[in-house]
Amino acid sequence: MESAPPIRQLQEAAIRRIAPWRPLPPLLAAVLGLWSLERGGGMWRDESVTWQVAHRSLGGIRDLLGQVDAVHGLYYVLMHGVFQTWDGGLWALRLPSVAATALAAAGVAAVAHRLAGERAALIAGCVYAVLPPVQMYAQEGRSYALVAAAVVWATYLMLRERWAAYTVVLLIGCWLHEFAALALLAHAFTARHSRGWRRSAATVVVLLLPLAVVSVRQAHQQLGWLGRPSWQDWAAYAVVGAASLLLARGAPKDLVRVALPLVLLPPGLLMVISLVNPWYVDRYVLYALAGPALLAGARAPAARGRRAWVAAAVVLLVPFGLWSTWLRTPESRKDDVLAVAAAVRERARPGDAVVFMPSRRREWLLSSPDVYAGLRDPALAASPAASHSLQGTERSPERIRAALLASPRVIALLDPAGEPLDPYPREAVKREVLAGSFDLCSVTGVRGARIAVYARPGGCATR
């Protein structure tokens, strides 16, 4: 038998050197995800919603989705199953996102391997795993890491032309969060001439339509808090886009056709739409970060001046390390519902009333039922479960006024100073009664919240 040509021998030797490291991207993602997974015991309000809804019965979840949050319905059902199997607190809440991020890193490596080879696969998968936004949502009890994994693996299945599997995987991603459908625009650049892809894309759109119809009806209630994209959003998009365009120079053309549309189109289109209908939040298109990871993976092995690349990597280690460490602290999120509940527990006395300003901040105590149950909620008309809502429904302004005036002491949970005040009559009457009929005893800031203690005149000194 003739010996293999020298070039082929070199290629096979290179593959043997790299092959044992193939598990590194998902392993790195898993290790980073498990690192300080509890984040100092903190949980922010979006995760609190997951915890509350997933602990309802399946019938209760169904009733809720008819009113609000249908876009997250499949994720809530999945997490309900997780908590039914193992009610493991913050670990059970976040482990699915850790696993999904590891799966996504493996998927990025698989796409890069198909388009640019072994070395590019190793680098691309690891780059994806260490990106700070990816690390952030790997440790969050929400659906975004799962959506990213679905989109990445759908991209790989597209390249393999496995259309039935592509349809199922992308549809799962879309039912976890419907903005995953924007990935179809990116995939069109690669597969639009394929009859199989067009059929799959049409199937995904048709089967997503029922969820889209319900979500549009709920959009104002679901996304009414959003504003138009800020200049920081546009700047971040410009920086990531410019870096991706630079990395695309010299990268394999087939990979560029996959990666560049993925990083530019879903977030770009959503931001443009948000100039009219504010729907953009960066985490809704987290999967777009697979694009720059793919480009970096393809570009690095072929780049000249590897010392410069190594030096750049070393320079980035410090800020990325500091950023990664900060992401694992409670301060990295907007608030901390468990810290708020602990502070309320310290200040509460038997018979105290609690009032939420605005009412949606009732979320801060709903994940700590032992604290909430020991307080009176004079504004509450129906609980979240009874009203098939996330935060419950409140009484009329007149009844709220009467109930507050009958309370000797009130603990008010407020947004941080400087936040806009809700103009609604129920919120206005809370502020009016507390300012006019109570003394302010104390105000304490607690991780994205303020806890104010009020008492009737002369009651602040009472122990």
C-alpha positions as CSV (number, residue, x, y, z in Angstrom):
1,M,0.0,0.0,0.0
2,E,1.3,3.4,-0.9
3,S,2.0,5.8,1.9
4,A,-0.3,8.8,2.2
5,P,1.0,12.0,0.5
6,P,2.9,14.3,2.8
7,I,0.2,17.0,2.8
8,R,-2.4,14.5,3.8
9,Q,-0.2,13.2,6.5
10,L,0.3,16.7,7.9
11,Q,-3.5,17.2,7.8
12,E,-4.2,14.0,9.6
13,A,-1.6,14.8,12.2
14,A,-3.1,18.2,12.8
15,I,-6.6,16.6,13.3
16,R,-5.1,14.1,15.7
17,R,-3.6,16.9,17.7
18,I,-6.9,18.8,17.9
19,A,-9.4,16.0,18.1
20,P,-9.0,15.3,21.9
21,W,-9.9,19.0,22.5
22,R,-13.2,18.8,20.7
23,P,-15.2,18.7,24.0
24,L,-13.4,21.9,25.2
25,P,-16.1,24.4,24.0
26,P,-19.1,22.8,25.8
27,L,-16.9,21.9,28.8
28,L,-15.7,25.5,29.1
29,A,-19.2,26.8,28.8
30,A,-20.4,24.4,31.5
31,V,-17.6,25.3,33.8
32,L,-18.2,29.1,33.4
33,G,-21.9,28.5,33.9
34,L,-21.4,26.5,37.1
35,W,-18.9,29.1,38.5
36,S,-20.8,30.9,41.3
37,L,-24.1,29.8,39.8
38,E,-26.0,31.1,42.8
39,R,-24.6,34.6,42.2
40,G,-24.3,35.3,46.0
41,G,-27.8,34.1,46.6
42,G,-29.4,36.8,44.4
43,M,-32.4,36.5,42.0
44,W,-33.7,39.3,39.9
45,R,-37.3,40.0,39.1
46,D,-37.5,38.3,35.7
47,E,-36.1,35.1,37.3
48,S,-38.7,35.6,40.0
49,V,-41.4,35.4,37.4
50,T,-40.0,32.1,36.2
51,W,-39.9,30.7,39.7
52,Q,-43.5,31.8,40.5
53,V,-45.1,30.7,37.2
54,A,-43.3,27.4,37.1
55,H,-44.5,26.5,40.6
56,R,-48.2,26.9,39.5
57,S,-50.2,23.9,38.2
58,L,-50.3,23.2,34.5
59,G,-53.9,24.5,34.5
60,G,-52.8,27.7,36.3
61,I,-50.0,28.2,33.7
62,R,-52.5,27.7,30.9
63,D,-54.9,30.3,32.4
64,L,-52.0,32.8,32.8
65,L,-50.9,32.4,29.1
66,G,-54.3,33.3,27.9
67,Q,-53.8,36.7,29.5
68,V,-50.1,37.4,29.4
69,D,-46.6,36.0,28.8
70,A,-47.7,33.5,26.1
71,V,-44.4,34.1,24.4
72,H,-42.7,32.3,27.3
73,G,-45.3,29.5,27.6
74,L,-43.2,26.6,26.5
75,Y,-40.4,27.6,28.8
76,Y,-42.7,27.9,31.8
77,V,-44.0,24.4,31.1
78,L,-40.4,23.1,30.8
79,M,-39.5,24.7,34.1
80,H,-42.6,23.4,35.7
81,G,-41.3,19.9,34.8
82,V,-37.9,20.7,36.2
83,F,-39.3,21.9,39.5
84,Q,-41.7,18.9,39.7
85,T,-38.7,16.6,39.3
86,W,-36.3,18.5,41.6
87,D,-37.3,21.7,43.4
88,G,-33.6,22.6,43.9
89,G,-33.9,26.4,44.3
90,L,-31.5,28.6,42.4
91,W,-29.7,25.6,41.0
92,A,-32.8,24.1,39.5
93,L,-33.8,27.5,38.2
94,R,-30.5,28.1,36.3
95,L,-29.1,24.7,35.4
96,P,-31.2,24.4,32.2
97,S,-29.6,27.6,31.0
98,V,-26.1,26.3,31.8
99,A,-26.8,23.1,29.9
100,A,-28.2,25.0,26.9
101,T,-25.2,27.3,26.8
102,A,-22.9,24.3,26.7
103,L,-25.0,22.8,23.9
104,A,-24.9,26.1,22.0
105,A,-21.1,26.3,22.3
106,A,-20.9,22.7,20.9
107,G,-23.2,23.8,18.1
108,V,-21.0,26.8,17.2
109,A,-18.0,24.5,17.1
110,A,-20.0,22.1,14.9
111,V,-20.9,24.9,12.4
112,A,-17.3,26.2,12.3
113,H,-16.0,22.6,11.8
114,R,-18.2,22.1,8.8
115,L,-17.3,25.4,7.2
116,A,-13.7,26.1,8.3
117,G,-12.1,23.0,9.9
118,E,-11.1,21.6,13.2
119,R,-9.0,24.5,14.5
120,A,-11.6,27.1,13.7
121,A,-14.2,24.9,15.5
122,L,-12.2,24.8,18.7
123,I,-11.6,28.6,18.7
124,A,-15.2,29.5,17.7
125,G,-16.8,27.4,20.3
126,C,-14.5,28.7,23.0
127,V,-15.0,32.3,21.9
128,Y,-18.8,31.9,22.1
129,A,-18.5,30.4,25.6
130,V,-16.5,33.3,27.0
131,L,-18.5,36.2,25.6
132,P,-19.8,38.1,28.6
133,P,-23.5,38.3,27.4
134,V,-23.4,34.5,26.8
135,Q,-22.0,34.0,30.3
136,M,-24.7,36.3,31.8
137,Y,-27.6,34.4,30.3
138,A,-26.0,31.0,31.0
139,Q,-26.7,31.9,34.7
140,E,-30.2,33.2,34.3
141,G,-33.5,31.4,34.8
142,R,-35.0,32.6,31.6
143,S,-35.3,31.1,28.1
144,Y,-32.7,33.0,26.1
145,A,-29.8,30.5,26.4
146,L,-32.2,27.7,25.3
147,V,-33.3,29.8,22.3
148,A,-29.7,30.4,21.3
149,A,-28.9,26.7,21.5
150,A,-31.9,25.9,19.2
151,V,-31.0,28.6,16.6
152,V,-27.3,27.5,16.5
153,W,-28.2,23.8,16.1
154,A,-30.8,24.7,13.5
155,T,-28.0,26.5,11.6
156,Y,-25.9,23.4,11.7
157,L,-28.8,21.2,10.5
158,M,-29.4,23.7,7.7
159,L,-25.8,23.2,6.5
160,R,-26.4,19.4,6.6
161,E,-29.7,19.8,4.7
162,R,-31.6,17.8,7.4
163,W,-34.8,19.7,6.8
164,A,-37.1,17.7,9.0
165,A,-34.8,18.1,12.0
166,Y,-34.1,21.7,11.1
167,T,-37.9,22.5,11.2
168,V,-38.4,20.8,14.6
169,V,-35.4,22.4,16.2
170,L,-36.0,25.9,14.9
171,L,-39.7,25.6,15.8
172,I,-38.8,24.7,19.4
173,G,-36.6,27.8,19.5
174,C,-39.4,30.0,18.2
175,W,-41.9,28.5,20.7
176,L,-39.4,29.3,23.4
177,H,-39.3,32.9,22.2
178,E,-40.8,33.9,18.9
179,F,-38.1,36.3,18.0
180,A,-36.0,33.3,17.1
181,A,-38.0,33.4,13.8
182,L,-35.7,36.3,12.8
183,A,-33.0,33.7,12.3
184,L,-34.9,32.7,9.2
185,L,-33.8,35.9,7.5
186,A,-30.2,35.1,8.2
187,H,-30.6,31.5,7.0
188,A,-32.1,32.8,3.8
189,F,-28.7,34.1,2.7
190,T,-27.4,30.6,2.7
191,A,-30.3,28.4,1.8
192,R,-32.9,30.5,0.0
193,H,-32.4,28.5,-3.2
194,S,-33.1,25.2,-1.5
195,R,-36.7,23.9,-1.9
196,G,-36.2,22.0,1.3
197,W,-35.4,25.2,3.2
198,R,-38.3,27.1,1.8
199,R,-40.7,24.4,2.8
200,S,-39.1,24.2,6.3
201,A,-39.3,28.0,6.7
202,A,-42.9,28.1,5.6
203,T,-43.7,25.3,8.1
204,V,-42.1,27.1,10.9
205,V,-43.9,30.4,10.1
206,V,-47.3,28.6,9.8
207,L,-46.9,26.7,13.1
208,L,-45.6,29.8,14.9
209,L,-48.6,31.9,13.7
210,P,-51.0,30.9,16.6
211,L,-48.5,32.0,19.2
212,A,-47.7,35.2,17.2
213,V,-51.4,36.1,17.1
214,V,-51.8,35.7,20.8
215,S,-48.6,37.6,21.5
216,V,-49.6,40.5,19.4
217,R,-52.8,40.9,21.5
218,Q,-50.6,40.8,24.6
219,A,-47.8,43.0,23.2
220,H,-48.8,46.2,25.0
221,Q,-49.2,44.5,28.4
222,Q,-46.1,42.4,27.7
223,L,-43.7,45.1,26.3
224,G,-45.3,48.3,27.3
225,W,-42.4,49.1,29.6
226,L,-40.0,49.2,26.7
227,G,-38.8,52.4,25.0
228,R,-37.2,52.8,21.6
229,P,-33.6,51.6,21.3
230,S,-31.2,53.9,23.1
231,W,-28.0,55.4,21.7
232,Q,-26.1,52.8,23.8
233,D,-28.1,50.0,21.9
234,W,-27.2,51.5,18.6
235,A,-23.5,51.9,19.6
236,A,-23.3,48.3,20.8
237,Y,-24.8,47.1,17.6
238,A,-22.3,49.3,15.6
239,V,-19.3,48.0,17.5
240,V,-20.3,44.3,17.2
241,G,-21.2,44.8,13.5
242,A,-18.0,46.6,12.7
243,A,-15.9,44.0,14.5
244,S,-17.7,41.2,12.6
245,L,-17.1,42.9,9.3
246,L,-13.4,43.2,10.0
247,L,-13.2,39.6,11.0
248,A,-15.1,38.6,7.8
249,R,-12.2,39.9,5.7
250,G,-10.2,36.8,4.8
251,A,-12.6,34.3,6.4
252,P,-14.0,31.5,4.3
253,K,-16.8,32.8,2.1
254,D,-19.2,30.0,3.0
255,L,-18.8,30.8,6.7
256,V,-19.2,34.5,6.1
257,R,-22.5,33.9,4.3
258,V,-23.7,32.1,7.5
259,A,-22.2,34.2,10.2
260,L,-22.5,37.8,9.0
261,P,-26.3,37.7,8.4
262,L,-26.7,36.0,11.8
263,V,-25.0,38.8,13.7
264,L,-26.4,41.7,11.6
265,L,-30.0,40.9,10.5
266,P,-32.0,39.7,13.6
267,P,-30.8,42.5,16.0
268,G,-30.8,45.1,13.2
269,L,-34.3,44.4,12.0
270,L,-35.7,44.3,15.5
271,M,-34.1,47.6,16.3
272,V,-35.6,49.2,13.2
273,I,-39.0,47.8,14.0
274,S,-38.6,49.1,17.5
275,L,-38.5,52.7,16.2
276,V,-42.2,52.2,15.7
277,N,-43.1,49.4,18.0
278,P,-40.6,49.2,20.9
279,W,-39.8,45.5,21.1
280,Y,-36.0,45.4,21.2
281,V,-34.0,44.0,24.1
282,D,-30.6,42.6,23.3
283,R,-31.3,39.3,25.1
284,Y,-34.1,38.6,22.7
285,V,-31.5,38.0,20.0
286,L,-28.7,36.6,22.1
287,Y,-28.2,33.9,19.4
288,A,-26.8,36.6,17.1
289,L,-23.5,36.4,19.1
290,A,-22.8,33.0,17.4
291,G,-21.9,35.1,14.3
292,P,-18.9,37.0,15.7
293,A,-17.7,33.8,17.4
294,L,-17.8,31.9,14.1
295,L,-15.9,34.7,12.4
296,A,-13.3,34.9,15.1
297,G,-12.8,31.1,15.0
298,A,-12.3,31.1,11.2
299,R,-10.1,34.2,11.1
300,A,-7.7,33.5,13.9
301,P,-6.0,30.3,12.6
302,A,-5.4,31.9,9.2
303,A,-4.2,35.3,10.4
304,R,-0.7,36.5,10.0
305,G,1.2,37.7,12.9
306,R,-0.1,35.3,15.5
307,R,1.9,37.0,18.2
308,A,-0.4,40.0,17.8
309,W,-3.5,37.8,18.2
310,V,-2.0,36.2,21.3
311,A,-1.1,39.6,22.7
312,A,-4.7,40.9,22.0
313,A,-6.1,37.8,23.8
314,V,-3.8,38.4,26.8
315,V,-4.9,42.1,26.9
316,L,-8.5,41.1,26.8
317,L,-8.1,38.6,29.7
318,V,-8.1,41.4,32.3
319,P,-11.3,43.2,31.3
320,F,-13.1,40.0,30.4
321,G,-12.0,38.5,33.7
322,L,-13.3,41.5,35.7
323,W,-16.5,41.5,33.7
324,S,-17.0,37.8,34.2
325,T,-16.5,38.1,38.0
326,W,-18.9,41.0,38.2
327,L,-21.6,39.0,36.3
328,R,-21.6,36.6,39.2
329,T,-22.6,39.1,41.8
330,P,-26.2,40.2,42.7
331,E,-25.2,43.8,41.7
332,S,-24.9,42.7,38.0
333,R,-28.8,42.5,37.7
334,K,-31.3,45.3,38.0
335,D,-32.6,44.2,41.4
336,D,-32.5,41.3,43.8
337,V,-35.9,40.1,45.0
338,L,-34.4,37.9,47.7
339,A,-32.4,40.8,49.2
340,V,-35.6,42.9,49.2
341,A,-37.6,40.2,50.9
342,A,-34.8,39.8,53.5
343,A,-34.8,43.5,54.2
344,V,-38.6,43.5,54.5
345,R,-38.4,40.6,57.0
346,E,-36.0,42.7,59.2
347,R,-38.4,45.7,59.3
348,A,-41.8,44.0,59.4
349,R,-43.9,43.9,62.5
350,P,-47.1,41.9,63.1
351,G,-50.1,43.6,61.5
352,D,-48.0,45.8,59.1
353,A,-49.4,46.5,55.7
354,V,-47.2,46.4,52.6
355,V,-47.9,48.5,49.5
356,F,-46.1,48.2,46.1
357,M,-45.4,51.3,44.2
358,P,-45.9,50.5,41.4
359,S,-48.1,47.4,41.7
360,R,-45.8,45.3,39.4
361,R,-43.2,45.4,42.2
362,R,-45.3,42.9,44.1
363,E,-43.0,40.5,42.3
364,W,-40.3,41.4,44.8
365,L,-42.2,39.4,47.5
366,L,-44.0,36.8,45.6
367,S,-41.0,34.5,45.5
368,S,-40.7,34.7,49.3
369,P,-44.2,33.6,50.4
370,D,-43.1,33.2,54.0
371,V,-42.4,37.0,54.1
372,Y,-45.4,38.0,52.1
373,A,-47.9,35.9,54.0
374,G,-47.0,37.7,57.2
375,L,-48.1,41.1,55.9
376,R,-51.4,42.6,54.9
377,D,-51.7,43.8,51.2
378,P,-54.4,46.4,51.4
379,A,-54.4,47.2,47.7
380,L,-54.7,43.6,46.5
381,A,-58.1,42.6,45.1
382,A,-57.2,39.1,43.7
383,S,-53.9,37.1,43.9
384,P,-51.8,36.4,40.8
385,A,-53.1,32.8,40.7
386,A,-56.7,33.8,41.2
387,S,-56.6,36.6,38.6
388,H,-54.5,34.5,36.1
389,S,-51.9,37.3,36.1
390,L,-48.3,37.8,37.1
391,Q,-48.7,40.4,39.9
392,G,-52.4,40.1,40.8
393,T,-55.1,42.8,40.4
394,E,-55.7,45.8,42.7
395,R,-58.7,47.4,44.2
396,S,-60.2,50.7,43.1
397,P,-58.5,53.9,44.2
398,E,-61.2,54.6,46.7
399,R,-60.9,51.2,48.4
400,I,-57.1,51.5,48.4
401,R,-57.4,54.9,50.1
402,A,-59.7,53.5,52.8
403,A,-57.6,50.4,53.4
404,L,-54.4,52.4,53.8
405,L,-56.0,54.9,56.2
406,A,-57.0,51.9,58.3
407,S,-53.4,50.8,58.6
408,P,-51.2,52.1,61.5
409,R,-48.0,51.2,59.8
410,V,-47.1,50.6,56.1
411,I,-44.0,49.2,54.4
412,A,-43.8,50.7,50.9
413,L,-41.7,49.0,48.2
414,L,-40.6,51.6,45.6
415,D,-38.4,51.9,42.6
416,P,-35.0,53.6,43.0
417,A,-35.0,57.4,43.2
418,G,-35.2,59.1,39.9
419,E,-37.4,56.5,38.2
420,P,-40.5,57.9,36.5
421,L,-43.7,57.6,38.6
422,D,-46.7,55.8,37.1
423,P,-49.5,58.3,36.5
424,Y,-52.3,55.8,37.0
425,P,-55.0,56.7,39.6
426,R,-54.2,53.7,41.8
427,E,-50.6,54.6,42.1
428,A,-51.4,58.3,42.6
429,V,-53.7,57.6,45.5
430,K,-51.0,55.5,47.2
431,R,-48.5,58.3,47.0
432,E,-51.2,60.9,48.1
433,V,-52.3,58.9,51.2
434,L,-48.8,58.1,52.4
435,A,-47.5,61.7,51.9
436,G,-50.6,63.3,53.5
437,S,-51.6,61.0,56.3
438,F,-48.4,59.2,57.4
439,D,-44.9,60.1,58.7
440,L,-41.9,58.7,56.8
441,C,-39.9,56.8,59.4
442,S,-37.1,55.5,57.2
443,V,-36.0,54.8,53.6
444,T,-33.4,52.1,52.8
445,G,-31.9,51.3,49.4
446,V,-31.7,47.6,48.6
447,R,-30.2,46.5,45.2
448,G,-32.5,48.2,42.8
449,A,-35.3,49.0,45.2
450,R,-36.2,51.3,48.1
451,I,-38.0,50.2,51.3
452,A,-39.8,53.0,53.0
453,V,-41.5,52.5,56.4
454,Y,-44.4,54.8,57.1
455,A,-46.4,55.2,60.3
456,R,-49.4,57.3,61.4
457,P,-48.3,60.6,63.0
458,G,-46.3,59.9,66.2
459,G,-46.0,56.2,65.4
460,C,-42.4,56.2,64.1
461,A,-40.9,56.2,67.6
462,T,-43.1,53.2,68.7
463,R,-41.1,50.0,69.0
